[in-house]
Amino acid sequence: MEWRCAGLGWPDGSPVLRWQGGRHSALAYGQDIGFRAVGERRCVGARGNPCPHRAVVPGRATQARCPECARLDRAFSVAADGVPDDPRPYRVYLAWFGPGLVKVGITAEERGAVRLLEQGAVAFCWLGRGPLMAARRTEELLRAALGVPDRVSYDRKRAVRAALPERAGRARELDDLYRRAVGLDGWAETLEPLGFEVGDHAEAFGLAGLRAATGVVRELADGGAVAGRLVAAAGPDLHLAGDGGVFVVDVRLLVGWELVRADAGAGTTVPVRAVQGGEGGGSAEQEGLF
């Protein structure tokens, strides 16, 4: 049976590795993990449809799509305003990743906090709810008026995860921004403001006592292995402890690869770059990769 990675998911607030075909593998902190890449990295297709060419995609790309599938996926993307008439209610939020690292964004209300987990937001608060375009206009207003971006790089998120203030400090920074946000003129009339309440993911991510990562996997290659003990996860990142310390595996780089089990003590043989400081046998059917 082929196990081709489809990404890291956060159902019920816990990390799982997803596989093409709908299977998934639950992950637990303290668990030993080892896998090896096989063959070539293949395009995952777009909008639930397989790539018609099964195109090979570069190992360092964070999106496992060929140019054709990437264009199709973006054409129907809310983030690219590809579906302005989406009838679902949306929420505007502030996401906190570390001191001074806050972004504003929107997500479909039906998704709850899943989008925040997927981004690696350590803490967050809702600002308002309403139609898509009202949420989008308010997002742009807040971005300009508060001086906060609509994205924060993963290098910057990783650089601060092991040295975060206590929960109360995270809440204070969000509370200050929330008060400034709701006091602004120019909110879309159809966007309903929401009361202040902090959601915190530090426990779900396993960040207590986390050691700073010294490296980040750059890419996989045929035959390359990754192994270590899972100590934390946030967004698409797995933090693994090995002989050389803690390093990060961005699961977006695993998507599209076929993975097979490897000895958890075999070490990591794929290229690893330094963290950017300040930025950051038998015939029985296998039931799981780990």
C-alpha positions in Angstrom: 0.0 0.0 0.0 1.3 3.4 -0.9 1.5 6.1 1.7 1.7 9.5 0.0 1.5 12.4 2.3 -1.3 14.9 2.0 -0.4 17.3 4.9 -0.8 17.9 8.6 -4.3 18.4 9.9 -5.7 19.5 13.2 -9.1 17.8 13.7 -10.4 18.2 17.3 -7.3 20.3 18.1 -4.8 17.5 17.8 -2.2 16.9 15.0 -2.6 14.2 12.5 -0.7 13.3 9.3 -3.1 13.0 6.4 -2.5 10.7 3.4 -3.9 10.7 -0.1 -6.9 8.5 -0.2 -8.4 9.7 3.1 -6.3 7.9 5.7 -4.7 9.6 8.6 -2.1 8.9 11.4 -2.6 10.5 14.8 0.5 12.0 16.3 1.4 12.1 20.0 4.1 14.2 21.7 6.9 12.0 22.9 6.4 9.6 20.0 9.3 8.4 18.0 8.9 9.1 14.3 11.0 7.8 11.4 10.3 7.8 7.6 12.1 7.7 4.3 11.1 9.3 1.0 10.6 7.1 -2.0 10.7 7.9 -5.7 9.6 11.4 -6.9 7.4 14.1 -5.4 4.1 14.3 -7.4 1.6 17.1 -7.8 -1.4 16.7 -5.6 -3.9 18.2 -8.1 -6.4 20.9 -7.4 -9.9 21.3 -5.9 -10.1 17.6 -5.0 -9.1 16.4 -8.5 -5.9 14.5 -9.2 -3.3 16.1 -11.4 -3.9 14.8 -15.0 -0.1 14.6 -15.6 1.0 13.3 -12.2 3.6 16.0 -12.6 6.9 16.0 -10.7 7.2 19.0 -8.4 10.3 20.6 -6.8 11.4 19.3 -3.4 11.8 22.8 -1.9 8.3 24.1 -2.9 5.9 24.5 0.0 3.0 24.0 -2.4 3.0 20.5 -4.0 1.3 21.6 -7.2 2.4 21.9 -10.8 1.8 25.4 -12.4 -1.4 24.2 -14.1 -3.0 22.8 -10.9 -1.8 25.8 -8.9 -3.6 28.2 -11.3 -6.8 26.1 -11.1 -6.6 26.0 -7.3 -6.1 29.8 -7.0 -8.9 30.5 -9.4 -11.4 29.2 -6.8 -9.6 30.5 -3.7 -11.3 32.7 -1.2 -7.9 34.2 -0.4 -7.5 35.3 -4.0 -11.1 36.6 -4.0 -12.0 33.9 -6.5 -15.5 33.3 -5.0 -16.8 36.8 -4.0 -20.3 35.5 -3.9 -19.6 32.8 -1.3 -22.8 32.8 0.8 -21.2 31.4 4.0 -20.7 33.7 7.0 -17.1 34.6 7.7 -15.2 35.7 10.8 -12.4 38.3 11.1 -9.7 37.4 13.6 -6.4 38.5 15.1 -3.8 35.7 15.3 -0.8 36.0 17.8 2.4 34.1 17.1 4.8 35.9 19.5 5.5 39.3 20.9 4.8 41.8 18.2 3.9 39.1 15.7 0.2 39.5 15.1 -1.8 39.2 11.9 -5.3 39.9 10.8 -7.3 37.4 8.7 -10.6 35.9 7.9 -12.0 32.4 7.9 -15.3 30.7 7.2 -17.3 30.5 10.4 -18.0 26.8 9.9 -14.3 26.1 10.3 -14.1 27.4 13.8 -10.5 27.7 15.1 -9.1 25.2 12.6 -7.6 27.9 10.4 -5.8 29.3 13.4 -4.3 25.9 14.3 -3.2 25.4 10.7 -1.3 28.7 10.8 0.4 27.9 14.1 -1.4 30.8 16.0 -0.4 30.4 19.6 -3.3 32.7 20.6 -6.1 34.5 18.8 -9.4 36.4 19.2 -12.4 37.0 17.0 -13.3 40.5 15.9 -16.5 40.2 13.9 -18.7 38.0 11.7 -20.6 38.6 8.6 -20.7 38.2 4.8 -17.4 37.4 3.0 -16.9 40.8 1.3 -17.8 42.7 4.5 -15.2 40.6 6.3 -12.7 41.3 3.6 -13.2 45.0 3.7 -12.9 45.1 7.4 -9.7 43.0 7.3 -8.2 45.6 4.9 -9.3 48.4 7.2 -7.7 46.8 10.3 -4.5 45.9 8.5 -4.0 49.5 7.4 -5.2 51.2 10.6 -3.5 48.9 13.1 -0.3 48.4 11.1 -0.6 44.6 11.3 0.1 42.4 8.3 -2.1 39.7 6.7 0.7 37.1 6.9 3.7 36.3 9.1 6.5 34.1 7.7 7.1 30.7 9.2 10.7 31.5 9.9 9.6 34.3 12.2 7.0 32.1 13.9 9.6 29.3 14.5 12.2 31.7 15.9 10.1 32.7 18.9 8.1 29.5 19.8 10.6 28.4 22.5 10.6 31.8 24.3 7.0 33.0 24.6 5.5 35.1 27.4 3.0 33.5 29.7 -0.6 33.1 28.7 -1.6 36.4 30.5 1.0 38.3 28.5 -0.4 36.9 25.2 -3.9 37.9 26.2 -2.9 41.4 27.1 -1.3 42.1 23.7 -4.4 40.8 22.0 -6.7 42.7 24.3 -4.9 46.0 23.4 -5.2 45.3 19.7 -8.9 44.2 20.0 -9.8 47.5 21.8 -8.1 49.5 19.1 -9.8 47.5 16.4 -13.4 47.8 17.7 -12.9 51.5 18.3 -12.1 52.2 14.6 -14.6 53.9 12.3 -15.2 52.4 8.9 -16.2 48.8 9.8 -18.5 47.3 7.2 -22.1 47.8 8.3 -23.0 44.2 7.8 -20.2 42.9 10.0 -21.3 42.1 13.5 -18.6 42.9 16.2 -17.9 40.0 18.6 -16.9 40.2 22.3 -13.3 39.7 23.4 -12.3 36.2 24.2 -8.9 34.7 23.9 -8.3 31.2 22.4 -4.9 29.7 23.3 -3.2 26.8 21.5 0.1 26.6 23.5 -1.0 23.3 25.2 -2.4 21.8 21.9 1.0 22.6 20.3 3.0 21.1 23.2 5.0 24.3 23.6 5.7 24.0 27.4 9.4 23.6 27.9 10.1 23.5 24.2 13.8 23.9 23.3 14.7 26.3 20.5 15.0 24.6 17.1 18.5 24.8 15.5 17.6 23.6 12.1 14.8 23.3 9.5 14.5 20.5 6.9 15.2 22.1 3.6 13.7 19.4 1.3 13.3 15.6 0.9 14.9 13.5 -1.7 14.6 9.9 -2.9 16.0 7.7 -0.1 16.4 10.5 2.3 15.4 9.8 5.9 13.9 11.9 8.8 13.9 10.6 12.3 13.4 11.8 15.8 11.1 12.2 18.8 8.1 14.4 18.3 8.2 17.1 21.0 5.8 19.8 19.6 3.8 20.7 16.5 2.3 24.0 15.4 0.7 24.8 12.1 2.4 22.7 9.4 5.5 22.2 11.6 6.7 19.2 13.5 9.4 19.8 16.1 11.6 16.7 16.4 14.4 16.0 18.9 17.4 14.1 17.6 21.1 13.7 18.5 21.9 17.2 17.2 19.1 18.9 19.1 15.6 20.0 18.0 14.9 20.6 14.3 11.7 21.4 12.4 10.0 19.5 9.6 7.6 21.6 7.6 5.0 19.0 6.6 4.2 21.1 3.5 7.5 19.8 2.1 6.3 16.2 2.7 3.1 16.6 0.7 3.3 14.7 -2.6 6.0 12.3 -1.4 5.5 8.6 -0.9 6.9 7.8 2.6 7.9 4.5 4.1 8.7 3.6 7.7 12.3 4.1 8.8 14.0 3.3 12.1 13.4 6.2 14.5 17.1 6.0 15.6 18.5 6.1 12.0 19.0 9.8 12.1 18.2 12.5 9.5 19.9 12.3 6.1 18.1 15.1 4.2 19.4 18.6 3.9 18.8 20.8 7.0 19.3 24.5 7.1 20.0 26.6 10.1 17.0 28.4 11.7 17.0 32.0 10.6 17.5 33.8 13.9 15.0 36.6 14.5 13.0 35.7 11.5 12.9 33.8 12.1 8.1 -7.9 6.4 5.1 -10.1 5.7 2.2 -9.7 3.5 -0.2 -8.2 6.1 -1.5 -4.8 5.2 0.1 -2.0 7.2 -2.4 -0.1 9.3 -0.3 3.0 9.8 3.1 4.5 8.9 4.1 5.1 12.6 
